[in-house]
């Protein structure tokens, strides 16, 4: 009778050893370039979708890309929350008194609170940056080193962005677990001040045919101080949530491209100009792509003598093709003095 008992004992030990040797199945992916930083699949997908947008917003407003991504991931549950899915709101920004856009109601700290609703997810990112940049209670954040994500996280909590007492640590954990701080490295430390490094070139296939490469001096590792860029902030204007400048006397194309870290193709593409255009004083030049319609409140425009559809499109930050389509006009057609130009919706047929 002892032999069956020994046989059972050996079989049991064999099964246990097999189970111990089995490798666990992981639901994580590894950040490219690391061997020890697992990132969940939802986090990896979110980062891939919005890292470029966060970097561009860092360049535009100074809000660290790591902070933008961490807040978006935390507030929207990687874009899966009800507010993110129904209102494209990735940052939990409430309406407040100055909000004139669409809104939705949702329970939060109180029942049935008002939250901002956006037409596109990108608008949520733009508004988040502007919300921080324009809010007086957040102004001290922009005195911080943009590479110091911990100081920014604690600063957001101090300013009252969220009521969770552990908010700063939650942001820091998101940044460090997902190595989001690597996206802040457009900024390099120099002489005790943060600097903006020239962004990487786009792949050759994405540059329009016939476009000259940017001069070597503008694409090296030379940097422009962050303070120097901000020093020109009064000259940088914003319309339709698009950053633009008005060309000043003495501004050349090369000077503008170097100062604002633009690739050779960007100004002509964003402003629908010829590749070899020469800027002139008083000209409006957008530093970002124009939109498909004017911002809320600018529904119509009355054309003045000599105005063109292109000049109107530049005045309101609308792509020329979209403006022509809204007004049922063929390319090359110009308005007459006193003509009503539709800026946000399609002109009624026969109107």
N, C-alpha and C positions, 0 to 999 in steps of 0.2 A: 504493500500500500504506500510505501514511501516513494517509490519511483514516480507515480503520477504526480505526487506533491512537488517533487523536485522539478519535474517537467513543466508544471504550471508556473513555478517560481522563475525558471529560466525564460519561459515565454513572456511573462510579465515584464521582466527586466529588459528583454529585447524590444518590446513595444515602447517602453518608457525612453529608451535610448534613441529610438527612431524619431520620437516626437521632439526630443530635445535638439536633435540635429536638424530638424526642419527649419528653414529660413522663413522668417515672418514676411508677409507681403506688405509692402509699404505703399501708402497712398500719397507719398510725397515725391516731388521732383527736386533735382539739385540745381541750384543757381549756376548758370554758365560760368566757368572759370573757378569754381570752388569744389571742394570734395567733402565739405563738412557742414554745409548750410542747407538743410532741407527746407523746401518751400512747398506749401500745399498747392495742389492744382488750381483751386480758385484764386489764390494769391498770385501765382505765376501768370494766369490768364489776365488778371486785372492789371498787373504790372506791364505786361506786353501790350495791352490795349491803350494804356494811358500814360506811360512813362514819357513819351515824346511831348505830349500835351503839358505834362507837369514841368518838364524842362523848359519848354517855351514860355510858360507862365513865370518860371523863375527868372528867365531872361527879361521878360516884360515888366515884372513888378517887384522882383526881389524876394518873393516867398519861396523858401527852399523846396525843391522838388520832392525831397524825402518827406517833408511835412505835409505837402499836398497829397501825396500818394497814401501816406499813413492815415491821414484824416479821412480820405475817401474810402479806404478799405475798412476802417473802423466804423465810420458813420453809416455806410451803405451796405455793410456785410458783403463786400466784394461785388457790389452792384445788384445784390439779390434781395435787398429790403423792399418792402411795399412802397416806401417813398421814392426809392431809386427807380423801381419798375414803373410806377404810375405817374411820377412827376419829374423824372430825370434829375432828381435832387440827390446828389451824392455826398453832400456835406451837412445835411440836417439844418440848413439855414432857414430860420423862420421869417415871416413876412416883415415884421417891424413896421414902423409908421411910414417909411419912405418908399415902400415897395408898391409899384403900380402895375406889375405884371400879373400873370395868372397865379392862382393859388389852389391848394388842396387843404382839407381838414383832416387832422389825425391826432389821436391821443398821444401825449408825451408827458411832460412834467404835470400838465393839466389836461383836462379832457378837451377834445375838439379844438386843438391849437391850429393856427394858420401857418402853413409852410409854403415856401416859394415853389412854383412849378415852371419848368423850362421846356422850350420846344425841343432842344437837343441836349445831350449829355455835355457836349463841349461848353454850352452856355453856363452850365452849373460850375464848371472849372473856372471860366472867366469871372463869373460873379463871385466865386469864393475868393479869388485873388483880389478883386476890387473891393470886396467887403472888408478884408483885412487891411488893405492899403488905405482905404478912405475912412475907416472907423477910428475915431480919436482914441478910444480905449486900447487899440492895438498899435498905435503909432510907435510906442517904445520898442516894439519887436524889430523895427527896421534899423534900430541902432545896434542890434546884435550882429555878431559874426554869422553870415548865412551858412557857414559850415558847421555851426554849433547847434545841431538839431536838438540836443538835450535842453539848451537854454530856450530855444523856441517852444519846445513842448511844455516846459514849465511856465513860460510866458503866456501861452495860450490858456492854460489852466488859471493862472493868476488874473488874466483879463476877463475870465468868466465865459469862455467859449462854450464850455460844457459844465454841467453840475456834478458829474461823477468825480468824487474826490481822488480817484486813482487815474484820472484822464491822462496826465502827463506820462505816467509810467506805462500806460497802455500804448500810447503813441511811440514811446521809446522802444518798447518791446517789439512793436510792429516793424519799426525801422531796422532794428538790429537782427531780428529773425529773418527778414527778407532782404537785408543788405541794401536798403533803399538809399543809404547815404552815398552810394557810388554815383547816384544821379545828381548829387550836389557838386560833383567834381568838375563841373564847368567853371567853378570858382577855384582859384588857386591863391594861396596865401603869399603876399608879397609886401614887405615893409609894414607889416602889421595891419594891412588893409586887405579885404577880399577883392579878388580880381575876376573878371569874366574872361574865360578863354574862348577863342574863336570856336564856333561849333564845327563838328566834322563835316567834310564834304558829303553831298548826296552821291549815291552811285551814279556813274556816268549815264546809265540808261534813263535816269529821271531828269537829266538836264536837256532842255530843248535843243534840237539840232541847230547848229550854227552859233550857239552861245559860246562866247569866249570864256575860258577858265579865269577864275579870279586871280589877280596878280599874286605872285609868290609871297610878297611882303604881307599880304592880308591873310594868308592861310598858314603861316608858320605858328610856332608856339608862343610868339610874342603876345602879350596880353594887354588889355585895356582896363584901367582900374574901374572897379564897380562904382567908386565915388565919382569918377569922371563922367560915367554914364548918367548917374543920378543928378549930377550937376546940371545936366541939360533937361531935366524933367519939366521945368516950366515951358520949354520949347516943344516938348512932346505933348501932343493933344490926343484926345480920344473921342471918337464918334462912332456910333453904332457898335460899340464895344470893340473897336478896331483902333490900334495905335497908328498915329500919323504925325507928320511934321509939315511945316510950311517952309519951303526952301528959302534960306537967307542969302543975302549978298555975300559972295565969296564961297558959297558951298559948291563943291564939285561932286560928281558922281562917286569918284574914288574916295573922297573925304567922307561922304555919307556912308558908303559901304564899309569903310574901315571903322568909323565911329560906332555904327550900330551892328557891326559884325554880321553883315549880310553877304550872301553869295551873289555872284555876278548876275544870276538870272532872276533874283527875287524882286527887285524893284520893278523891272519891266513886266514881270508876270502879275504881280499884285496890282499894278496900276494900269495894266492893259496898254502898254507902250511898246514902241519898237525896241529891238535889242540894243540899238546904238543911240538911244535917246540921250539928250543933254538937258539936265535940270536947269530951270531958270528961276530967279527970285519971285516969290509969291506963289509958286506952284505947290499944290497939295500932293504929297507922296505918302502912300500908305506903306507901313512896315509889316503888315500882315494881310492875308487875303480879305478881299471885300466880301460882303454878304449878299444874300438873294433878295433882300428887301430892307427898307429903312427901319430904324428902331421905333418902338411904340411911341405914338404922339406925332410922328411925322407921316401923316397919311397921304398928303397931297402937296404939290408944288406948282406954283403959277410961273410959267416960263417968262423970262424977261427978253427984251430985244437982244438978239445976238447970242443967247444961250444955246448950247448944244446938248444933246442927250448925254454925251460923254462928260461935259462939265457938270451936269446935274448928277450923274452917277458918282462923280468924285466928291461932290458937295455932301452927299448923303451916305457914302460908303456902300454903294450898291454895284454889283457887277453890271456892266453895260448891257450884256445880252439879256439878263433878267429884267432890267428896266424896260428895254424895248419890248420884250414879250408881255410884260404886265400891261403895257399901253397899246398893244396890238399894232406895233410899228415895225416896219421892215428895217434891216440894217442899212445905215446911210441916210435914213429919214431924220429930219430935224424938226423941232417944235416951232410953232409960230408964237409971237408975243401974245401973252395972255392965255395960252393954252394950259389946261389943267393936266398935270402929270401925276399919274397914280404911282405911289411909292411903296405900298405894302400889300396891295391886292390887285387882282385882275380887273382892268377897266371893263365895265359892262359892254356887251356887244351893242354896237350902234350908239354908244354913249359919247 
